[in-house]
Structure formats: C-alpha cells, structure tokens
Amino acid sequence: MYTSPDHPLIGIDPEIRFGRACIIGTRISVDDVLGWLGNADIIEDFPELDEDLIRACLRYAADH
C-alpha cells in the first residue's frame, strides 16, 4: 500500500478498489466521501467516518 507523509490517512493499494485512493483500513474511497458530502447524515450513515477522515479526503482531493 502506498501512502504519503502529506496524506497519512489515505492509501492506494492496487488490490483494493482498483487502486483508487481510500481511507486506510477501509474500502471507502476518497471519491465516495466526496460524493457523499451532500448528505447531511454522512457520519451517521457511515459511523466508521469522522470529521478528521472527511477532512483528510478533502485535503487529498485538493492536492490531486
């Protein structure tokens, strides 16, 4: 799995979700989180997410 010092909560593994950037330890991709942002209950619907993980996805997306 590839991670970077700039994005320690995000990893890329060719064996998980076809190599899409995902939150470490999950199969939740950055793209999934970005798509769910319009959902006001995202943390309630996905309890494995928290505000720090959502911010990590936003930072990763902004850099890429």
N, CA, C, O and CB atoms as a CASP TS submission, in Angstrom:
PFRMAT TS
TARGET T0000
AUTHOR 0000-0000-0000
METHOD Language model
MODEL 1
PARENT N/A
ATOM      1  N   MET     1       0.835  -1.172   0.000  1.00  0.00           N
ATOM      2  CA  MET     1       0.000   0.000   0.000  1.00  0.00           C
ATOM      3  C   MET     1       0.883   1.240   0.000  1.00  0.00           C
ATOM      4  O   MET     1       1.873   1.306   0.729  1.00  0.00           O
ATOM      5  CB  MET     1      -0.952  -0.005   1.207  1.00  0.00           C
ATOM      6  N   TYR     2       0.532   2.197  -0.799  1.00  0.00           N
ATOM      7  CA  TYR     2       1.262   3.459  -0.899  1.00  0.00           C
ATOM      8  C   TYR     2       0.532   4.519  -0.068  1.00  0.00           C
ATOM      9  O   TYR     2      -0.677   4.699  -0.209  1.00  0.00           O
ATOM     10  CB  TYR     2       1.398   3.914  -2.392  1.00  0.00           C
ATOM     11  N   THR     3       1.264   5.211   0.789  1.00  0.00           N
ATOM     12  CA  THR     3       0.771   6.387   1.489  1.00  0.00           C
ATOM     13  C   THR     3       1.842   7.460   1.360  1.00  0.00           C
ATOM     14  O   THR     3       2.973   7.178   0.966  1.00  0.00           O
ATOM     15  CB  THR     3       0.439   6.075   2.999  1.00  0.00           C
ATOM     16  N   SER     4       1.482   8.667   1.690  1.00  0.00           N
ATOM     17  CA  SER     4       2.475   9.737   1.652  1.00  0.00           C
ATOM     18  C   SER     4       2.450  10.487   2.975  1.00  0.00           C
ATOM     19  O   SER     4       1.435  10.487   3.671  1.00  0.00           O
ATOM     20  CB  SER     4       2.212  10.705   0.465  1.00  0.00           C
ATOM     21  N   PRO     5       3.546  11.116   3.320  1.00  0.00           N
ATOM     22  CA  PRO     5       3.579  11.901   4.565  1.00  0.00           C
ATOM     23  C   PRO     5       2.535  13.022   4.571  1.00  0.00           C
ATOM     24  O   PRO     5       2.029  13.408   5.624  1.00  0.00           O
ATOM     25  CB  PRO     5       4.974  12.500   4.770  1.00  0.00           C
ATOM     26  N   ASP     6       2.227  13.528   3.397  1.00  0.00           N
ATOM     27  CA  ASP     6       1.233  14.602   3.308  1.00  0.00           C
ATOM     28  C   ASP     6      -0.183  14.101   3.542  1.00  0.00           C
ATOM     29  O   ASP     6      -1.055  14.873   3.942  1.00  0.00           O
ATOM     30  CB  ASP     6       1.314  15.273   1.955  1.00  0.00           C
ATOM     31  N   HIS     7      -0.423  12.814   3.297  1.00  0.00           N
ATOM     32  CA  HIS     7      -1.767  12.235   3.409  1.00  0.00           C
ATOM     33  C   HIS     7      -1.700  10.880   4.121  1.00  0.00           C
ATOM     34  O   HIS     7      -1.955   9.845   3.504  1.00  0.00           O
ATOM     35  CB  HIS     7      -2.415  12.076   2.005  1.00  0.00           C
ATOM     36  N   PRO     8      -1.360  10.881   5.412  1.00  0.00           N
ATOM     37  CA  PRO     8      -1.150   9.605   6.107  1.00  0.00           C
ATOM     38  C   PRO     8      -2.411   8.780   6.313  1.00  0.00           C
ATOM     39  O   PRO     8      -2.314   7.586   6.597  1.00  0.00           O
ATOM     40  CB  PRO     8      -0.531   9.863   7.429  1.00  0.00           C
ATOM     41  N   LEU     9      -3.577   9.371   6.179  1.00  0.00           N
ATOM     42  CA  LEU     9      -4.824   8.633   6.367  1.00  0.00           C
ATOM     43  C   LEU     9      -5.376   8.057   5.078  1.00  0.00           C
ATOM     44  O   LEU     9      -6.372   7.334   5.085  1.00  0.00           O
ATOM     45  CB  LEU     9      -5.851   9.522   6.989  1.00  0.00           C
ATOM     46  N   ILE    10      -4.714   8.385   3.956  1.00  0.00           N
ATOM     47  CA  ILE    10      -5.168   7.938   2.635  1.00  0.00           C
ATOM     48  C   ILE    10      -4.120   6.991   2.055  1.00  0.00           C
ATOM     49  O   ILE    10      -2.922   7.271   2.099  1.00  0.00           O
ATOM     50  CB  ILE    10      -5.415   9.155   1.676  1.00  0.00           C
ATOM     51  N   GLY    11      -4.582   5.881   1.517  1.00  0.00           N
ATOM     52  CA  GLY    11      -3.657   4.924   0.921  1.00  0.00           C
ATOM     53  C   GLY    11      -4.141   4.451  -0.439  1.00  0.00           C
ATOM     54  O   GLY    11      -5.328   4.519  -0.757  1.00  0.00           O
ATOM     55  N   ILE    12      -3.194   3.973  -1.229  1.00  0.00           N
ATOM     56  CA  ILE    12      -3.509   3.422  -2.553  1.00  0.00           C
ATOM     57  C   ILE    12      -2.922   2.021  -2.615  1.00  0.00           C
ATOM     58  O   ILE    12      -1.721   1.824  -2.431  1.00  0.00           O
ATOM     59  CB  ILE    12      -2.945   4.330  -3.716  1.00  0.00           C
ATOM     60  N   ASP    13      -3.781   1.066  -2.875  1.00  0.00           N
ATOM     61  CA  ASP    13      -3.379  -0.337  -2.983  1.00  0.00           C
ATOM     62  C   ASP    13      -4.035  -0.894  -4.242  1.00  0.00           C
ATOM     63  O   ASP    13      -5.260  -0.869  -4.354  1.00  0.00           O
ATOM     64  CB  ASP    13      -3.791  -1.168  -1.697  1.00  0.00           C
ATOM     65  N   PRO    14      -3.250  -1.394  -5.186  1.00  0.00           N
ATOM     66  CA  PRO    14      -3.838  -1.901  -6.424  1.00  0.00           C
ATOM     67  C   PRO    14      -4.821  -3.048  -6.203  1.00  0.00           C
ATOM     68  O   PRO    14      -5.627  -3.351  -7.083  1.00  0.00           O
ATOM     69  CB  PRO    14      -2.747  -2.353  -7.349  1.00  0.00           C
ATOM     70  N   GLU    15      -4.760  -3.686  -5.039  1.00  0.00           N
ATOM     71  CA  GLU    15      -5.659  -4.804  -4.741  1.00  0.00           C
ATOM     72  C   GLU    15      -6.976  -4.353  -4.101  1.00  0.00           C
ATOM     73  O   GLU    15      -7.880  -5.166  -3.908  1.00  0.00           O
ATOM     74  CB  GLU    15      -4.962  -5.789  -3.824  1.00  0.00           C
ATOM     75  N   ILE    16      -7.085  -3.075  -3.774  1.00  0.00           N
ATOM     76  CA  ILE    16      -8.293  -2.558  -3.129  1.00  0.00           C
ATOM     77  C   ILE    16      -8.913  -1.491  -4.007  1.00  0.00           C
ATOM     78  O   ILE    16      -8.269  -0.498  -4.345  1.00  0.00           O
ATOM     79  CB  ILE    16      -7.977  -1.989  -1.723  1.00  0.00           C
ATOM     80  N   ARG    17     -10.178  -1.703  -4.379  1.00  0.00           N
ATOM     81  CA  ARG    17     -10.950  -0.738  -5.176  1.00  0.00           C
ATOM     82  C   ARG    17     -10.199  -0.293  -6.428  1.00  0.00           C
ATOM     83  O   ARG    17     -10.229   0.880  -6.801  1.00  0.00           O
ATOM     84  CB  ARG    17     -11.297   0.483  -4.329  1.00  0.00           C
ATOM     85  N   PHE    18      -9.525  -1.247  -7.072  1.00  0.00           N
ATOM     86  CA  PHE    18      -8.830  -0.999  -8.339  1.00  0.00           C
ATOM     87  C   PHE    18      -7.779   0.101  -8.236  1.00  0.00           C
ATOM     88  O   PHE    18      -7.524   0.820  -9.202  1.00  0.00           O
ATOM     89  CB  PHE    18      -9.830  -0.633  -9.408  1.00  0.00           C
ATOM     90  N   GLY    19      -7.166   0.225  -7.049  1.00  0.00           N
ATOM     91  CA  GLY    19      -6.104   1.203  -6.871  1.00  0.00           C
ATOM     92  C   GLY    19      -6.571   2.623  -6.635  1.00  0.00           C
ATOM     93  O   GLY    19      -5.782   3.563  -6.732  1.00  0.00           O
ATOM     94  N   ARG    20      -7.848   2.787  -6.327  1.00  0.00           N
ATOM     95  CA  ARG    20      -8.359   4.127  -6.028  1.00  0.00           C
ATOM     96  C   ARG    20      -7.877   4.545  -4.640  1.00  0.00           C
ATOM     97  O   ARG    20      -7.675   3.688  -3.779  1.00  0.00           O
ATOM     98  CB  ARG    20      -9.921   4.165  -6.109  1.00  0.00           C
ATOM     99  N   ALA    21      -7.694   5.817  -4.413  1.00  0.00           N
ATOM    100  CA  ALA    21      -7.282   6.341  -3.105  1.00  0.00           C
ATOM    101  C   ALA    21      -8.391   6.076  -2.097  1.00  0.00           C
ATOM    102  O   ALA    21      -9.538   6.472  -2.304  1.00  0.00           O
ATOM    103  CB  ALA    21      -6.957   7.870  -3.182  1.00  0.00           C
ATOM    104  N   CYS    22      -8.038   5.396  -0.994  1.00  0.00           N
ATOM    105  CA  CYS    22      -9.014   5.016   0.029  1.00  0.00           C
ATOM    106  C   CYS    22      -8.518   5.413   1.408  1.00  0.00           C
ATOM    107  O   CYS    22      -7.321   5.601   1.624  1.00  0.00           O
ATOM    108  CB  CYS    22      -9.294   3.506  -0.019  1.00  0.00           C
ATOM    109  N   ILE    23      -9.450   5.537   2.329  1.00  0.00           N
ATOM    110  CA  ILE    23      -9.113   5.759   3.722  1.00  0.00           C
ATOM    111  C   ILE    23      -8.447   4.483   4.228  1.00  0.00           C
ATOM    112  O   ILE    23      -8.970   3.386   4.033  1.00  0.00           O
ATOM    113  CB  ILE    23     -10.382   6.134   4.576  1.00  0.00           C
ATOM    114  N   ILE    24      -7.299   4.627   4.875  1.00  0.00           N
ATOM    115  CA  ILE    24      -6.543   3.488   5.385  1.00  0.00           C
ATOM    116  C   ILE    24      -7.444   2.617   6.262  1.00  0.00           C
ATOM    117  O   ILE    24      -8.183   3.126   7.104  1.00  0.00           O
ATOM    118  CB  ILE    24      -5.303   3.966   6.182  1.00  0.00           C
ATOM    119  N   GLY    25      -7.377   1.318   6.059  1.00  0.00           N
ATOM    120  CA  GLY    25      -8.132   0.371   6.877  1.00  0.00           C
ATOM    121  C   GLY    25      -9.572   0.190   6.458  1.00  0.00           C
ATOM    122  O   GLY    25     -10.321  -0.535   7.113  1.00  0.00           O
ATOM    123  N   THR    26      -9.976   0.844   5.368  1.00  0.00           N
ATOM    124  CA  THR    26     -11.345   0.702   4.864  1.00  0.00           C
ATOM    125  C   THR    26     -11.305   0.497   3.358  1.00  0.00           C
ATOM    126  O   THR    26     -10.243   0.561   2.740  1.00  0.00           O
ATOM    127  CB  THR    26     -12.208   1.947   5.225  1.00  0.00           C
ATOM    128  N   ARG    27     -12.451   0.254   2.784  1.00  0.00           N
ATOM    129  CA  ARG    27     -12.599   0.220   1.340  1.00  0.00           C
ATOM    130  C   ARG    27     -13.338   1.471   0.858  1.00  0.00           C
ATOM    131  O   ARG    27     -13.855   1.503  -0.259  1.00  0.00           O
ATOM    132  CB  ARG    27     -13.346  -1.056   0.902  1.00  0.00           C
ATOM    133  N   ILE    28     -13.384   2.495   1.704  1.00  0.00           N
ATOM    134  CA  ILE    28     -14.067   3.745   1.371  1.00  0.00           C
ATOM    135  C   ILE    28     -13.092   4.628   0.615  1.00  0.00           C
ATOM    136  O   ILE    28     -12.041   5.004   1.133  1.00  0.00           O
ATOM    137  CB  ILE    28     -14.602   4.467   2.652  1.00  0.00           C
ATOM    138  N   SER    29     -13.457   4.955  -0.622  1.00  0.00           N
ATOM    139  CA  SER    29     -12.557   5.770  -1.440  1.00  0.00           C
ATOM    140  C   SER    29     -12.787   7.259  -1.182  1.00  0.00           C
ATOM    141  O   SER    29     -13.842   7.678  -0.705  1.00  0.00           O
ATOM    142  CB  SER    29     -12.754   5.453  -2.935  1.00  0.00           C
ATOM    143  N   VAL    30     -11.769   8.030  -1.512  1.00  0.00           N
ATOM    144  CA  VAL    30     -11.882   9.485  -1.432  1.00  0.00           C
ATOM    145  C   VAL    30     -13.046   9.936  -2.302  1.00  0.00           C
ATOM    146  O   VAL    30     -13.817  10.803  -1.891  1.00  0.00           O
ATOM    147  CB  VAL    30     -10.558  10.179  -1.872  1.00  0.00           C
ATOM    148  N   ASP    31     -13.186   9.373  -3.482  1.00  0.00           N
ATOM    149  CA  ASP    31     -14.286   9.738  -4.375  1.00  0.00           C
ATOM    150  C   ASP    31     -15.638   9.443  -3.745  1.00  0.00           C
ATOM    151  O   ASP    31     -16.581  10.216  -3.917  1.00  0.00           O
ATOM    152  CB  ASP    31     -14.160   8.998  -5.699  1.00  0.00           C
ATOM    153  N   ASP    32     -15.748   8.322  -3.010  1.00  0.00           N
ATOM    154  CA  ASP    32     -17.002   8.013  -2.313  1.00  0.00           C
ATOM    155  C   ASP    32     -17.352   9.125  -1.333  1.00  0.00           C
ATOM    156  O   ASP    32     -18.477   9.626  -1.321  1.00  0.00           O
ATOM    157  CB  ASP    32     -16.897   6.662  -1.571  1.00  0.00           C
ATOM    158  N   VAL    33     -16.374   9.506  -0.508  1.00  0.00           N
ATOM    159  CA  VAL    33     -16.613  10.540   0.504  1.00  0.00           C
ATOM    160  C   VAL    33     -17.012  11.853  -0.161  1.00  0.00           C
ATOM    161  O   VAL    33     -17.943  12.519   0.292  1.00  0.00           O
ATOM    162  CB  VAL    33     -15.357  10.744   1.382  1.00  0.00           C
ATOM    163  N   LEU    34     -16.320  12.225  -1.222  1.00  0.00           N
ATOM    164  CA  LEU    34     -16.669  13.473  -1.913  1.00  0.00           C
ATOM    165  C   LEU    34     -18.087  13.423  -2.456  1.00  0.00           C
ATOM    166  O   LEU    34     -18.802  14.424  -2.420  1.00  0.00           O
ATOM    167  CB  LEU    34     -15.686  13.748  -3.055  1.00  0.00           C
ATOM    168  N   GLY    35     -18.497  12.271  -2.954  1.00  0.00           N
ATOM    169  CA  GLY    35     -19.859  12.119  -3.462  1.00  0.00           C
ATOM    170  C   GLY    35     -20.916  12.174  -2.376  1.00  0.00           C
ATOM    171  O   GLY    35     -22.054  12.568  -2.631  1.00  0.00           O
ATOM    172  N   TRP    36     -20.547  11.781  -1.168  1.00  0.00           N
ATOM    173  CA  TRP    36     -21.498  11.757  -0.058  1.00  0.00           C
ATOM    174  C   TRP    36     -21.588  13.082   0.686  1.00  0.00           C
ATOM    175  O   TRP    36     -22.436  13.220   1.567  1.00  0.00           O
ATOM    176  CB  TRP    36     -21.122  10.673   0.907  1.00  0.00           C
ATOM    177  N   LEU    37     -20.756  14.050   0.370  1.00  0.00           N
ATOM    178  CA  LEU    37     -20.725  15.291   1.134  1.00  0.00           C
ATOM    179  C   LEU    37     -22.050  16.032   1.145  1.00  0.00           C
ATOM    180  O   LEU    37     -22.327  16.775   2.087  1.00  0.00           O
ATOM    181  CB  LEU    37     -19.671  16.185   0.591  1.00  0.00           C
ATOM    182  N   GLY    38     -22.855  15.853   0.147  1.00  0.00           N
ATOM    183  CA  GLY    38     -24.168  16.491   0.123  1.00  0.00           C
ATOM    184  C   GLY    38     -25.140  15.863   1.102  1.00  0.00           C
ATOM    185  O   GLY    38     -26.205  16.420   1.368  1.00  0.00           O
ATOM    186  N   ASN    39     -24.782  14.710   1.640  1.00  0.00           N
ATOM    187  CA  ASN    39     -25.633  14.005   2.586  1.00  0.00           C
ATOM    188  C   ASN    39     -25.352  14.543   3.988  1.00  0.00           C
ATOM    189  O   ASN    39     -24.251  14.368   4.512  1.00  0.00           O
ATOM    190  CB  ASN    39     -25.397  12.464   2.516  1.00  0.00           C
ATOM    191  N   ALA    40     -26.333  15.190   4.589  1.00  0.00           N
ATOM    192  CA  ALA    40     -26.146  15.790   5.909  1.00  0.00           C
ATOM    193  C   ALA    40     -25.852  14.753   6.992  1.00  0.00           C
ATOM    194  O   ALA    40     -25.287  15.092   8.031  1.00  0.00           O
ATOM    195  CB  ALA    40     -27.375  16.584   6.290  1.00  0.00           C
ATOM    196  N   ASP    41     -26.226  13.505   6.762  1.00  0.00           N
ATOM    197  CA  ASP    41     -26.060  12.459   7.773  1.00  0.00           C
ATOM    198  C   ASP    41     -24.910  11.520   7.444  1.00  0.00           C
ATOM    199  O   ASP    41     -24.947  10.348   7.820  1.00  0.00           O
ATOM    200  CB  ASP    41     -27.341  11.664   7.914  1.00  0.00           C
ATOM    201  N   ILE    42     -23.893  12.010   6.753  1.00  0.00           N
ATOM    202  CA  ILE    42     -22.808  11.138   6.297  1.00  0.00           C
ATOM    203  C   ILE    42     -22.150  10.383   7.460  1.00  0.00           C
ATOM    204  O   ILE    42     -21.874   9.190   7.333  1.00  0.00           O
ATOM    205  CB  ILE    42     -21.755  11.960   5.552  1.00  0.00           C
ATOM    206  N   ILE    43     -21.897  11.051   8.578  1.00  0.00           N
ATOM    207  CA  ILE    43     -21.247  10.379   9.710  1.00  0.00           C
ATOM    208  C   ILE    43     -22.212   9.403  10.373  1.00  0.00           C
ATOM    209  O   ILE    43     -21.794   8.344  10.843  1.00  0.00           O
ATOM    210  CB  ILE    43     -20.741  11.413  10.741  1.00  0.00           C
ATOM    211  N   GLU    44     -23.482   9.743  10.414  1.00  0.00           N
ATOM    212  CA  GLU    44     -24.483   8.822  10.968  1.00  0.00           C
ATOM    213  C   GLU    44     -24.643   7.600  10.063  1.00  0.00           C
ATOM    214  O   GLU    44     -24.757   6.474  10.549  1.00  0.00           O
ATOM    215  CB  GLU    44     -25.845   9.540  11.144  1.00  0.00           C
ATOM    216  N   ASP    45     -24.650   7.821   8.760  1.00  0.00           N
ATOM    217  CA  ASP    45     -24.812   6.721   7.802  1.00  0.00           C
ATOM    218  C   ASP    45     -23.567   5.850   7.713  1.00  0.00           C
ATOM    219  O   ASP    45     -23.665   4.654   7.438  1.00  0.00           O
ATOM    220  CB  ASP    45     -25.147   7.272   6.426  1.00  0.00           C
ATOM    221  N   PHE    46     -22.407   6.433   7.942  1.00  0.00           N
ATOM    222  CA  PHE    46     -21.135   5.714   7.856  1.00  0.00           C
ATOM    223  C   PHE    46     -20.359   5.963   9.147  1.00  0.00           C
ATOM    224  O   PHE    46     -19.471   6.815   9.174  1.00  0.00           O
ATOM    225  CB  PHE    46     -20.303   6.167   6.600  1.00  0.00           C
ATOM    226  N   PRO    47     -20.678   5.236  10.214  1.00  0.00           N
ATOM    227  CA  PRO    47     -20.070   5.503  11.519  1.00  0.00           C
ATOM    228  C   PRO    47     -18.552   5.314  11.558  1.00  0.00           C
ATOM    229  O   PRO    47     -17.895   5.793  12.483  1.00  0.00           O
ATOM    230  CB  PRO    47     -20.696   4.616  12.542  1.00  0.00           C
ATOM    231  N   GLU    48     -17.990   4.623  10.564  1.00  0.00           N
ATOM    232  CA  GLU    48     -16.534   4.466  10.544  1.00  0.00           C
ATOM    233  C   GLU    48     -15.833   5.748  10.123  1.00  0.00           C
ATOM    234  O   GLU    48     -14.613   5.855  10.242  1.00  0.00           O
ATOM    235  CB  GLU    48     -16.140   3.334   9.607  1.00  0.00           C
ATOM    236  N   LEU    49     -16.593   6.720   9.632  1.00  0.00           N
ATOM    237  CA  LEU    49     -16.024   8.019   9.250  1.00  0.00           C
ATOM    238  C   LEU    49     -16.152   8.991  10.413  1.00  0.00           C
ATOM    239  O   LEU    49     -17.081   8.902  11.216  1.00  0.00           O
ATOM    240  CB  LEU    49     -16.727   8.588   7.986  1.00  0.00           C
ATOM    241  N   ASP    50     -15.222   9.903  10.489  1.00  0.00           N
ATOM    242  CA  ASP    50     -15.324  11.018  11.425  1.00  0.00           C
ATOM    243  C   ASP    50     -14.865  12.274  10.688  1.00  0.00           C
ATOM    244  O   ASP    50     -14.437  12.212   9.535  1.00  0.00           O
ATOM    245  CB  ASP    50     -14.468  10.765  12.728  1.00  0.00           C
ATOM    246  N   GLU    51     -14.959  13.407  11.366  1.00  0.00           N
ATOM    247  CA  GLU    51     -14.619  14.667  10.704  1.00  0.00           C
ATOM    248  C   GLU    51     -13.165  14.701  10.231  1.00  0.00           C
ATOM    249  O   GLU    51     -12.874  15.263   9.175  1.00  0.00           O
ATOM    250  CB  GLU    51     -14.877  15.830  11.644  1.00  0.00           C
ATOM    251  N   ASP    52     -12.256  14.109  10.997  1.00  0.00           N
ATOM    252  CA  ASP    52     -10.844  14.094  10.591  1.00  0.00           C
ATOM    253  C   ASP    52     -10.645  13.313   9.298  1.00  0.00           C
ATOM    254  O   ASP    52      -9.875  13.736   8.436  1.00  0.00           O
ATOM    255  CB  ASP    52      -9.977  13.491  11.701  1.00  0.00           C
ATOM    256  N   LEU    53     -11.323  12.186   9.150  1.00  0.00           N
ATOM    257  CA  LEU    53     -11.191  11.394   7.926  1.00  0.00           C
ATOM    258  C   LEU    53     -11.797  12.126   6.732  1.00  0.00           C
ATOM    259  O   LEU    53     -11.257  12.073   5.627  1.00  0.00           O
ATOM    260  CB  LEU    53     -11.860  10.026   8.100  1.00  0.00           C
ATOM    261  N   ILE    54     -12.910  12.801   6.954  1.00  0.00           N
ATOM    262  CA  ILE    54     -13.529  13.566   5.871  1.00  0.00           C
ATOM    263  C   ILE    54     -12.610  14.703   5.446  1.00  0.00           C
ATOM    264  O   ILE    54     -12.444  14.956   4.253  1.00  0.00           O
ATOM    265  CB  ILE    54     -14.905  14.120   6.305  1.00  0.00           C
ATOM    266  N   ARG    55     -12.014  15.384   6.413  1.00  0.00           N
ATOM    267  CA  ARG    55     -11.054  16.463   6.079  1.00  0.00           C
ATOM    268  C   ARG    55      -9.838  15.906   5.338  1.00  0.00           C
ATOM    269  O   ARG    55      -9.323  16.541   4.418  1.00  0.00           O
ATOM    270  CB  ARG    55     -10.593  17.198   7.366  1.00  0.00           C
ATOM    271  N   ALA    56      -9.383  14.726   5.739  1.00  0.00           N
ATOM    272  CA  ALA    56      -8.245  14.106   5.051  1.00  0.00           C
ATOM    273  C   ALA    56      -8.586  13.848   3.588  1.00  0.00           C
ATOM    274  O   ALA    56      -7.749  14.049   2.708  1.00  0.00           O
ATOM    275  CB  ALA    56      -7.841  12.786   5.745  1.00  0.00           C
ATOM    276  N   CYS    57      -9.806  13.407   3.330  1.00  0.00           N
ATOM    277  CA  CYS    57     -10.239  13.177   1.944  1.00  0.00           C
ATOM    278  C   CYS    57     -10.279  14.488   1.167  1.00  0.00           C
ATOM    279  O   CYS    57      -9.859  14.534   0.011  1.00  0.00           O
ATOM    280  CB  CYS    57     -11.627  12.503   1.912  1.00  0.00           C
ATOM    281  N   LEU    58     -10.773  15.539   1.783  1.00  0.00           N
ATOM    282  CA  LEU    58     -10.827  16.840   1.114  1.00  0.00           C
ATOM    283  C   LEU    58      -9.426  17.360   0.807  1.00  0.00           C
ATOM    284  O   LEU    58      -9.185  17.888  -0.279  1.00  0.00           O
ATOM    285  CB  LEU    58     -11.584  17.854   1.979  1.00  0.00           C
ATOM    286  N   ARG    59      -8.500  17.214   1.754  1.00  0.00           N
ATOM    287  CA  ARG    59      -7.111  17.652   1.505  1.00  0.00           C
ATOM    288  C   ARG    59      -6.487  16.862   0.377  1.00  0.00           C
ATOM    289  O   ARG    59      -5.807  17.424  -0.482  1.00  0.00           O
ATOM    290  CB  ARG    59      -6.257  17.505   2.772  1.00  0.00           C
ATOM    291  N   TYR    60      -6.717  15.546   0.375  1.00  0.00           N
ATOM    292  CA  TYR    60      -6.165  14.693  -0.694  1.00  0.00           C
ATOM    293  C   TYR    60      -6.721  15.131  -2.043  1.00  0.00           C
ATOM    294  O   TYR    60      -5.969  15.285  -3.006  1.00  0.00           O
ATOM    295  CB  TYR    60      -6.494  13.191  -0.436  1.00  0.00           C
ATOM    296  N   ALA    61      -8.038  15.333  -2.117  1.00  0.00           N
ATOM    297  CA  ALA    61      -8.660  15.734  -3.378  1.00  0.00           C
ATOM    298  C   ALA    61      -8.134  17.092  -3.845  1.00  0.00           C
ATOM    299  O   ALA    61      -7.921  17.297  -5.040  1.00  0.00           O
ATOM    300  CB  ALA    61     -10.185  15.783  -3.227  1.00  0.00           C
ATOM    301  N   ALA    62      -7.928  18.004  -2.923  1.00  0.00           N
ATOM    302  CA  ALA    62      -7.426  19.325  -3.296  1.00  0.00           C
ATOM    303  C   ALA    62      -6.014  19.242  -3.862  1.00  0.00           C
ATOM    304  O   ALA    62      -5.652  20.016  -4.747  1.00  0.00           O
ATOM    305  CB  ALA    62      -7.449  20.262  -2.091  1.00  0.00           C
ATOM    306  N   ASP    63      -5.222  18.312  -3.357  1.00  0.00           N
ATOM    307  CA  ASP    63      -3.853  18.152  -3.843  1.00  0.00           C
ATOM    308  C   ASP    63      -3.746  17.360  -5.135  1.00  0.00           C
ATOM    309  O   ASP    63      -2.717  17.405  -5.810  1.00  0.00           O
ATOM    310  CB  ASP    63      -3.030  17.488  -2.798  1.00  0.00           C
ATOM    311  N   HIS    64      -4.790  16.643  -5.480  1.00  0.00           N
ATOM    312  CA  HIS    64      -4.736  15.804  -6.679  1.00  0.00           C
ATOM    313  C   HIS    64      -5.794  16.245  -7.633  1.00  0.00           C
ATOM    314  O   HIS    64      -5.927  15.673  -8.715  1.00  0.00           O
ATOM    315  CB  HIS    64      -4.907  14.319  -6.341  1.00  0.00           C
TER
END
